[in-house]
């Protein structure tokens, strides 16, 4: 997304500079793909053995650079959105696994707590020891 933003802002700046040039001189200075590549320090590709391909390259080099800038910004934005979407899906999966592990841990702790309370309750309401003690006490005193 940052690359798309940079391309958009760079293209907008170049368009603004062209507009200023037009306002100052009264004519539109064309800015082709070849001029864009030249400004970036990239030489136009040459294919002397493949004349048909060279004609295609020459035709593309004569296109307005804004077409390529918009296309590049769109591709970067699409790739960024795709990566963000994939990252979001992966994040949701990680969150679901973490939540499942957390819930399993809590369920285990609750089960252990219930088991301890059941054992304590059983001890609290088990009167056999007391009854036997009372029988012994009656037998000794009677």
BATOR-21714 format. One line per field, with one value per atom (N, C-alpha, C): x, y, z; atom name; residue in one letter. Coordinates in steps of 0.2 Angstrom, whole numbers, plus 5000, padded with zeros to 4 digits. Layout:
N
xx X  ... .
yy Y  ... .
zz Z  ... .
atomo CA  ... .
residuo a  ... .
//
This chain:
142
xx 5004  5000  5004  5010  5015  5017  5019  5022  5016  5010  5005  5004  5004  5004  5009  5016  5021  5020  5018  5017  5012  5006  5001  5003  5007  5009  5014  5019  5024  5021  5016  5012  5008  5005  5001  5006  5012  5017  5019  5020  5022  5017  5011  5005  5004  5005  5005  5010  5016  5022  5020  5017  5015  5010  5005  5000  5003  5008  5011  5015  5018  5022  5016  5011  5005  5003  5002  5000  5005  5011  5017  5018  5018  5020  5014  5008  5002  5002  5006  5005  5007  5004  5005  5011  5016  5022  5021  5021  5020  5025  5023  5027  5026  5030  5029  5032  5031  5034  5041  5044  5051  5054  5051  5053  5053  5048  5048  5054  5055  5061  5067  5068  5074  5075  5069  5069  5072  5070  5072  5078  5082  5088  5088  5083  5082  5082  5086  5086  5080  5078  5072  5075  5072  5074  5075  5080  5081  5082  5078  5078  5079  5085  5087  5085  5085  5084  5076  5072  5065  5062  5061  5058  5051  5047  5040  5040  5044  5044  5046  5051  5054  5048  5044  5038  5033  5032  5028  5031  5037  5041  5041  5042  5042  5035  5030  5023  5021  5023  5022  5026  5032  5036  5033  5029  5026  5020  5017  5011  5012  5007  5008  5010  5014  5017  5012  5007  5001  4998  4997  4994  4998  5004  5009  5009  5009  5009  5002  4997  4990  4990  4992  4992  4997  5003  5007  5004  5001  4998  4993  4989  4983  4986  4991  4994  4997  5000  5003  4997  4992  4986  4983  4982  4979  4983  4990  4994  4994  4994  4994  4987  4982  4975  4975  4978  4978  4982  4988  4992  4989  4985  4982  4976  4973  4967  4970  4975  4978  4981  4984  4986  4980  4975  4969  4966  4966  4963  4968  4974  4979  4978  4977  4977  4970  4965  4959  4960  4964  4965  4969  4974  4978  4974  4970  4966  4961  4958  4954  4957  4963  4967  4969  4971  4973  4967  4961  4955  4953  4954  4952  4956  4963  4967  4966  4964  4962  4956  4951  4945  4946  4950  4952  4955  4960  4963  4958  4954  4948  4944  4942  4938  4941  4947  4951  4952  4953  4953  4946  4941  4934  4933  4935  4933  4937  4943  4947  4944  4942  4939  4932  4928  4922  4924  4929  4931  4933  4937  4939  4933  4928  4922  4918  4918  4914  4917  4924  4927  4926  4926  4925  4918  4913  4906  4905  4908  4908  4910  4916  4919  4914  4911  4907  4901  4898  4892  4892  4898  4899  4899  4893  4892  4894  4897  4898  4904  4909  4914  4910  4906  4903  4898  4894  4890  4893  4899  4903  4906  4908  4911  4905  4899  4894  4892  4892  4891  4896  4902  4908  4907  4905  4904  4898  4893  4887  4889  4893  4895  4900  4904  4909  4905  4901  4897  4892  4888  4882  4884 .
yy 4994  5000  5006  5006  5012  5013  5008  5008  5012  5009  5012  5020  5021  5028  5033  5030  5033  5035  5029  5030  5035  5035  5040  5047  5048  5055  5057  5053  5054  5056  5052  5054  5060  5061  5068  5074  5073  5078  5080  5075  5076  5079  5077  5080  5087  5089  5095  5100  5097  5100  5102  5097  5098  5103  5103  5108  5115  5116  5122  5124  5120  5121  5123  5120  5122  5129  5131  5138  5143  5141  5146  5147  5141  5142  5141  5139  5139  5132  5128  5121  5115  5110  5104  5100  5099  5096  5088  5084  5077  5074  5069  5065  5058  5055  5048  5043  5037  5031  5032  5033  5034  5039  5045  5050  5048  5045  5042  5038  5033  5029  5032  5037  5042  5045  5048  5052  5047  5041  5036  5033  5035  5032  5025  5023  5017  5018  5014  5014  5010  5013  5009  5002  4997  4991  4991  4988  4987  4980  4978  4971  4971  4972  4973  4966  4960  4954  4953  4956  4955  4961  4963  4969  4970  4965  4965  4967  4964  4966  4973  4975  4982  4987  4985  4990  4990  4985  4985  4989  4988  4992  4999  5001  5008  5011  5007  5010  5011  5006  5007  5013  5014  5019  5026  5026  5033  5034  5029  5030  5036  5039  5044  5040  5043  5040  5039  5043  5043  5036  5033  5027  5022  5022  5017  5018  5025  5026  5024  5025  5023  5015  5012  5005  5002  5005  5003  5004  5010  5011  5006  5005  5000  4993  4991  4984  4984  4989  4989  4989  4993  4993  4987  4983  4977  4972  4972  4967  4969  4975  4977  4974  4975  4973  4966  4962  4955  4952  4956  4954  4955  4961  4963  4958  4956  4951  4944  4942  4935  4936  4941  4942  4942  4945  4945  4938  4934  4928  4924  4924  4921  4923  4930  4932  4929  4929  4926  4919  4915  4908  4907  4912  4912  4913  4919  4921  4915  4911  4906  4900  4899  4893  4895  4902  4904  4904  4906  4906  4899  4894  4887  4885  4886  4884  4887  4893  4897  4894  4893  4890  4883  4879  4872  4872  4877  4878  4880  4884  4886  4880  4877  4871  4866  4865  4860  4862  4869  4872  4871  4873  4872  4865  4860  4853  4851  4853  4851  4855  4861  4864  4860  4858  4855  4848  4845  4838  4839  4844  4846  4847  4851  4853  4847  4843  4836  4832  4832  4828  4831  4837  4841  4840  4840  4839  4832  4827  4820  4819  4823  4822  4826  4831  4835  4831  4828  4824  4817  4815  4807  4807  4804  4804  4797  4792  4786  4786  4790  4790  4793  4798  4800  4795  4792  4787  4781  4779  4774  4776  4782  4785  4786  4787  4788  4781  4776  4769  4766  4768  4766  4770  4776  4780  4777  4775  4772  4765  4761  4755  4755  4760  4761  4764  4768  4771  4767  4763  4759  4753 .
zz 5000  5000  5000  5003  5004  4997  4993  4986  4982  4982  4978  4980  4987  4989  4986  4986  4983  4976  4972  4965  4963  4967  4966  4968  4973  4975  4970  4968  4963  4956  4954  4948  4948  4954  4955  4955  4958  4958  4951  4947  4940  4936  4937  4934  4935  4942  4944  4941  4940  4937  4929  4926  4919  4919  4923  4923  4924  4929  4930  4923  4920  4914  4909  4908  4903  4905  4911  4913  4911  4912  4911  4903  4899  4892  4887  4890  4885  4881  4882  4878  4883  4881  4885  4883  4888  4886  4887  4882  4883  4887  4891  4896  4895  4891  4888  4893  4892  4896  4895  4889  4888  4892  4893  4897  4904  4906  4913  4915  4910  4911  4911  4907  4907  4913  4916  4922  4928  4927  4932  4931  4926  4924  4921  4918  4915  4907  4904  4897  4894  4888  4885  4882  4882  4880  4872  4869  4862  4860  4855  4853  4845  4843  4835  4832  4835  4831  4831  4835  4835  4833  4827  4825  4827  4827  4829  4836  4840  4847  4848  4844  4845  4843  4838  4837  4843  4846  4852  4857  4858  4864  4862  4856  4854  4855  4853  4854  4861  4866  4873  4875  4873  4875  4873  4868  4866  4870  4874  4878  4883  4885  4891  4897  4901  4907  4912  4912  4918  4917  4911  4911  4915  4914  4917  4925  4927  4934  4937  4934  4937  4937  4932  4931  4937  4938  4943  4950  4951  4957  4959  4954  4954  4956  4953  4954  4961  4963  4970  4975  4974  4979  4979  4973  4973  4977  4976  4979  4987  4989  4996  4999  4995  4998  4999  4994  4994  5000  5001  5007  5013  5014  5020  5021  5016  5016  5019  5016  5018  5025  5027  5034  5038  5037  5041  5042  5037  5037  5042  5041  5045  5052  5053  5060  5063  5060  5062  5064  5060  5062  5068  5069  5075  5081  5080  5086  5088  5083  5085  5088  5086  5089  5096  5097  5104  5109  5106  5110  5112  5107  5108  5114  5114  5119  5125  5125  5132  5135  5130  5133  5135  5132  5135  5141  5142  5149  5154  5153  5158  5159  5154  5155  5160  5158  5163  5170  5171  5178  5181  5177  5180  5182  5178  5179  5186  5186  5192  5198  5198  5203  5206  5201  5202  5206  5203  5206  5213  5215  5222  5226  5223  5227  5229  5224  5225  5230  5230  5235  5242  5242  5249  5251  5246  5248  5251  5248  5250  5257  5258  5265  5270  5268  5273  5274  5270  5271  5272  5273  5275  5283  5285  5292  5295  5291  5293  5299  5298  5304  5310  5310  5316  5319  5314  5317  5321  5318  5321  5327  5327  5334  5339  5337  5342  5344  5340  5342  5347  5346  5350  5357  5357  5363  5367  5364  5367  5370  5366  5369  5375  5375  5380  5386  5385  5391  5394  5389  5391  5394 .
atomo N  CA  C  N  CA  C  N  CA  C  N  CA  C  N  CA  C  N  CA  C  N  CA  C  N  CA  C  N  CA  C  N  CA  C  N  CA  C  N  CA  C  N  CA  C  N  CA  C  N  CA  C  N  CA  C  N  CA  C  N  CA  C  N  CA  C  N  CA  C  N  CA  C  N  CA  C  N  CA  C  N  CA  C  N  CA  C  N  CA  C  N  CA  C  N  CA  C  N  CA  C  N  CA  C  N  CA  C  N  CA  C  N  CA  C  N  CA  C  N  CA  C  N  CA  C  N  CA  C  N  CA  C  N  CA  C  N  CA  C  N  CA  C  N  CA  C  N  CA  C  N  CA  C  N  CA  C  N  CA  C  N  CA  C  N  CA  C  N  CA  C  N  CA  C  N  CA  C  N  CA  C  N  CA  C  N  CA  C  N  CA  C  N  CA  C  N  CA  C  N  CA  C  N  CA  C  N  CA  C  N  CA  C  N  CA  C  N  CA  C  N  CA  C  N  CA  C  N  CA  C  N  CA  C  N  CA  C  N  CA  C  N  CA  C  N  CA  C  N  CA  C  N  CA  C  N  CA  C  N  CA  C  N  CA  C  N  CA  C  N  CA  C  N  CA  C  N  CA  C  N  CA  C  N  CA  C  N  CA  C  N  CA  C  N  CA  C  N  CA  C  N  CA  C  N  CA  C  N  CA  C  N  CA  C  N  CA  C  N  CA  C  N  CA  C  N  CA  C  N  CA  C  N  CA  C  N  CA  C  N  CA  C  N  CA  C  N  CA  C  N  CA  C  N  CA  C  N  CA  C  N  CA  C  N  CA  C  N  CA  C  N  CA  C  N  CA  C  N  CA  C  N  CA  C  N  CA  C  N  CA  C  N  CA  C  N  CA  C  N  CA  C  N  CA  C  N  CA  C  N  CA  C  N  CA  C  N  CA  C  N  CA  C  N  CA  C  N  CA  C  N  CA  C  N  CA  C  N  CA  C  N  CA  C  N  CA  C  N  CA  C  N  CA  C  N  CA  C  N  CA  C  N  CA  C  N  CA  C  N  CA  C  N  CA  C  N  CA  C  N  CA  C  N  CA  C  N  CA  C  N  CA  C  N  CA  C .
residuo x  x  x  x  x  x  x  x  x  x  x  x  x  x  x  x  x  x  x  x  x  x  x  x  x  x  x  x  x  x  x  x  x  x  x  x  x  x  x  x  x  x  x  x  x  x  x  x  x  x  x  x  x  x  x  x  x  x  x  x  x  x  x  x  x  x  x  x  x  x  x  x  x  x  x  x  x  x  x  x  x  x  x  x  x  x  x  x  x  x  x  x  x  x  x  x  x  x  x  x  x  x  x  x  x  x  x  x  x  x  x  x  x  x  x  x  x  x  x  x  x  x  x  x  x  x  x  x  x  x  x  x  x  x  x  x  x  x  x  x  x  x  x  x  x  x  x  x  x  x  x  x  x  x  x  x  x  x  x  x  x  x  x  x  x  x  x  x  x  x  x  x  x  x  x  x  x  x  x  x  x  x  x  x  x  x  x  x  x  x  x  x  x  x  x  x  x  x  x  x  x  x  x  x  x  x  x  x  x  x  x  x  x  x  x  x  x  x  x  x  x  x  x  x  x  x  x  x  x  x  x  x  x  x  x  x  x  x  x  x  x  x  x  x  x  x  x  x  x  x  x  x  x  x  x  x  x  x  x  x  x  x  x  x  x  x  x  x  x  x  x  x  x  x  x  x  x  x  x  x  x  x  x  x  x  x  x  x  x  x  x  x  x  x  x  x  x  x  x  x  x  x  x  x  x  x  x  x  x  x  x  x  x  x  x  x  x  x  x  x  x  x  x  x  x  x  x  x  x  x  x  x  x  x  x  x  x  x  x  x  x  x  x  x  x  x  x  x  x  x  x  x  x  x  x  x  x  x  x  x  x  x  x  x  x  x  x  x  x  x  x  x  x  x  x  x  x  x  x  x  x  x  x  x  x  x  x  x  x  x  x  x  x  x  x  x  x  x  x  x  x  x  x  x  x  x  x  x  x  x  x  x  x  x  x  x  x  x  x  x  x  x  x  x  x  x .
//
